[in-house]
Amino acid sequence: MKIRNGFVSNSSSSNFIIIGVRRKDDCDCGSVSHNSDELEILAIDSDEYDYVEGIVIDDAEYLDEKSISLNELQEMAKKVSTILEIDISQVELVIGTRSC
């Protein structure tokens, strides 16, 4: 008999890393409409929020090894806060798994 350790699922899922802002559909978070090709929206299955808007660092079934400097992350956070017209303290590095 084989025993599988780790994550097992019959549905498709992907792992993600995004620097951005978590949002609820019914939330008035002060989001301003913008026409930026630099930001993406990832729908997330979570009780706390419905989607994350920001710069996707990785979104795949299996995350590859990747290295990003803190300076690069800081520049991404500044870009997100500027485009969304929010304080940089609201920008987060969000890591998780989502259905796709």
N, C-alpha and C positions, 0 to 999 in steps of 0.2 A: 504494500500500500504506500502511495506517495502522499506526503503531507506538504502542502504549500504554505510557506511562511510569508507574511507581507500582505500587500494590498491585492485583493482579488475582486474583480467586478465584471458583471455581464454587460455593462453599458460603457459607452465611450466616455473617456474623460481626458482632460489635459491639465498639466501643471502650468502655473503662470507666475511671473514676476512682473509687477507693474509699479511704476512710481506715479502716484496720482491721488485721487480723492474718491473715497467710498461714498456711494449715494443710495438713497431709497427713492423709489418712484414717487411716493407721496410726500417727499420732503421738500420744503422750500429752503434750499441750501444756499440761495443767493447765486445759483448758477446763471451765467450770462451766456446767451447764444453766441457762438463763435464760429468762424469759418477757417479752422486750422486743420491742415492735413497732417499735422504733427502729433495730434492726440487721437487716441482710439478709445472705444468703450468696450469693456468685457462684461457680459452678463454673468452674474455669479449666483449660485444657489446658496443662499445664506439667510438665516433668520434676522441678522443684523442689517444687511444691506442687499440691494438688488444688482448693482453694477459698480464698476470702478472705471473712472475716466482719467486717462493719463497717457504716459509714454510706456509702451510695452517693451520690456527688456527681454522676456522670453515667454512663449506660449506654445507648449508642445506636449505630446504624450509623455515623453521622458525629457527632462531638462539636461542639456549638455553642460559640460564644465565651462564656466564663463567667469571672466574677471573684469570688474569695472571699478575704477578708482573712486575714492570718496569725492574727489573734485568733479568727476563726471556726473556722479549722482547729485551733487549739489547744483550743477548747471542744469540738469534735467528738472530738478525740483523748482528752480527759479523759472524755467520756461513754462512749466505747468501753472505755477502761481500767476505768472504774467498773463498767459493766455486766458485763464479762467477768472482773472481779476480777483484773486483771493490771497489771503496772507500765507506766506510760505510755511508757517507753522501748521497749516491744515493739510499739507502734502505729506503722504506716507509712502513707505515702501511696503507693498502688499504682496504676500506670497501665499499661494494656495492651490487647490484643485477644483476644477469646475467641470460640469457635464458639457458635452458638445455633440 
